Amino acid sequence: MGDDLYCNQPLCKLITEQGFHYILVCKPKSHTYLYDWVEGLEKIDGVTRVVKRRRKGKKRWIETYRFVNNVPLRGSDDALEVNWCELTITGNP
């Protein structure tokens, strides 16, 4: 696991070559190509969305998960294809 600083092609490739898996943050401002892909896929219903309503006592909230597989990490011919996911929590958790 790592933050946005670790989410780059050379490091992701190295992690994969070593046989590991990873979860890294990728912010829209630093990964514009990836987020352009996600936005384009969203327009054609290519992004899966799962909504879960949660409750604990009087507190209620909604978890919205969005994900898509095999999107390019960057805008080059040799770009790694990664799986992207997002969790948005709204309400009063």
Protein Blocks (a to p, Z undefined) as FASTA:
>chain_A
ZZfklmcfklmmmmmmnopacdddddfklmmmlmmmmmmmmmnopaccddddddehjbcc
dddddddehiafbdcfklccddddddddedjZZ
